Amino acid sequence: MPDIVLTRIDNRLLHGQVATQWCGSIGANLILIANDDVAGNTFRQGLMDMAAPSYCQTRYWTIQKTIDTIHKASPAQHIFLVVENPEDVLKLVEGGVPIKKLNIGNMHMAEGKRQVVGSVAVNDEDVAAFKKLQELGVELEIRRVPQEHAEDVNKLFK
């Protein structure tokens, strides 16, 4: 079984905060970005690589490649899995990726969304995906950075 030390939703994917604060606090040595758009965009990958700490490798896979490949991970790989939205996390879980806990870090405000906490805005599709993830046994946590206390996840469902 792959050692997924943390799965995080962050619409910015890999950036300085993710790289510097989360990787060190969770002991990750591999950052896996599961995102269909970024998997085929070497320019964006290059920008994200610049934010990654030197002790972490990076991978940029589609959702399907993540489902098909993550079980081949070495036990020495401590994986920080980063996705853009809850719908992608649900696809991963339903595809057999063993995600037990989900950190909800940043979901930007956009048309049709409502802000539930400072850095998290959701629409009805997001809420449905979060409910389904909970039904599948995934623990949800809203927390921007490791040093902060987690927010009440029930705010997602109001």
C-alpha positions in Angstrom: 0.0 0.0 0.0 1.4 3.5 -0.8 2.4 5.7 2.1 0.2 8.7 1.4 1.1 11.0 4.4 -1.4 13.7 3.4 -3.9 14.5 0.7 -4.7 18.2 0.3 -7.1 20.2 -1.8 -5.5 23.4 -2.9 -6.6 25.0 -6.1 -3.2 26.5 -6.5 -1.7 23.0 -6.3 2.0 23.3 -5.6 3.3 26.7 -4.3 5.5 28.1 -1.6 3.2 27.5 1.4 2.5 23.9 0.4 6.2 23.2 -0.3 7.8 24.8 2.7 5.3 24.4 5.5 3.4 21.1 4.8 6.2 18.9 3.3 8.5 19.4 6.3 5.7 19.0 8.9 4.4 15.7 7.4 7.7 14.2 6.4 7.0 13.9 2.7 9.7 13.2 0.1 7.4 13.0 -2.9 4.8 15.6 -4.0 2.3 14.0 -6.3 0.1 16.5 -8.2 -3.0 14.6 -9.5 -4.5 17.0 -12.1 -5.4 16.3 -15.7 -4.5 19.8 -16.9 -1.1 20.1 -15.2 -0.1 16.5 -16.2 0.2 17.7 -19.8 1.6 21.2 -19.2 5.3 21.2 -18.8 5.4 25.0 -18.3 3.2 24.9 -15.2 5.2 21.8 -14.0 8.4 23.8 -14.3 7.0 26.7 -12.3 5.8 24.3 -9.6 9.1 22.5 -9.5 10.8 25.8 -8.5 8.6 25.8 -5.3 9.4 22.2 -4.3 12.0 21.7 -1.5 15.2 20.1 -2.7 14.5 17.0 -0.6 11.2 16.3 -2.4 10.7 14.8 -5.8 7.6 15.9 -7.8 5.3 14.0 -10.1 2.5 15.3 -12.2 -0.1 12.7 -13.1 -3.6 12.6 -14.5 -6.3 11.4 -12.1 -6.4 8.1 -14.0 -2.7 7.6 -14.0 -2.7 8.2 -10.2 -5.4 5.5 -9.8 -3.5 3.1 -12.1 0.0 3.7 -10.7 0.0 4.8 -7.1 -0.1 1.2 -5.8 3.4 0.7 -7.3 4.9 3.3 -5.0 8.0 2.2 -3.1 7.6 2.0 0.7 10.4 4.6 0.9 8.2 7.1 -0.8 6.2 9.3 1.6 3.6 10.9 -0.6 2.0 14.3 -0.3 -0.9 14.1 -2.7 -2.2 17.4 -3.9 -5.4 17.9 -5.9 -7.4 20.8 -7.1 -11.0 20.0 -6.0 -13.1 17.5 -4.0 -14.5 15.9 -7.2 -11.0 14.8 -8.1 -10.5 13.4 -4.6 -13.7 11.4 -4.9 -12.6 10.0 -8.3 -9.3 8.9 -6.7 -11.0 7.2 -3.7 -13.6 5.5 -5.9 -10.8 4.4 -8.1 -9.1 2.6 -5.2 -6.5 5.2 -4.0 -6.3 4.7 -0.2 -7.0 8.2 1.1 -8.0 8.2 4.7 -7.7 11.8 5.6 -8.3 14.9 3.4 -6.9 18.3 4.3 -9.0 21.1 2.7 -6.6 24.0 2.3 -7.6 26.5 -0.4 -10.7 26.5 -2.6 -11.0 30.0 -4.2 -14.2 32.0 -4.4 -15.9 32.0 -7.8 -19.3 32.5 -9.3 -21.8 30.1 -7.8 -19.7 29.4 -4.7 -20.2 30.5 -1.1 -17.4 31.1 1.3 -17.5 28.8 4.3 -14.2 29.8 6.0 -11.5 32.2 5.1 -9.8 30.2 2.3 -12.5 27.8 1.4 -15.5 28.5 -0.9 -17.8 25.7 -2.1 -20.7 25.0 -4.5 -23.3 22.3 -4.3 -21.1 19.8 -6.3 -18.2 20.3 -3.9 -20.6 19.7 -0.9 -22.0 16.5 -2.5 -18.4 15.2 -3.1 -17.4 16.0 0.5 -20.5 14.2 1.8 -19.7 11.1 -0.4 -16.1 11.2 0.8 -17.3 11.1 4.4 -19.7 8.2 3.6 -16.6 6.4 2.2 -14.8 6.8 5.5 -12.5 9.8 4.6 -11.8 12.1 7.5 -12.1 15.8 6.5 -10.1 18.6 7.9 -10.1 22.3 7.0 -6.7 23.8 7.7 -4.6 26.3 5.7 -1.2 25.6 7.3 0.1 23.0 9.8 0.5 25.5 12.7 -3.2 26.6 12.7 -6.0 24.8 14.4 -8.5 22.9 12.1 -11.8 24.6 11.4 -15.1 22.9 12.0 -15.8 20.8 8.9 -19.6 21.1 9.5 -19.2 24.7 8.0 -18.9 22.9 4.6 -22.5 21.7 4.9 -24.3 24.8 5.9 
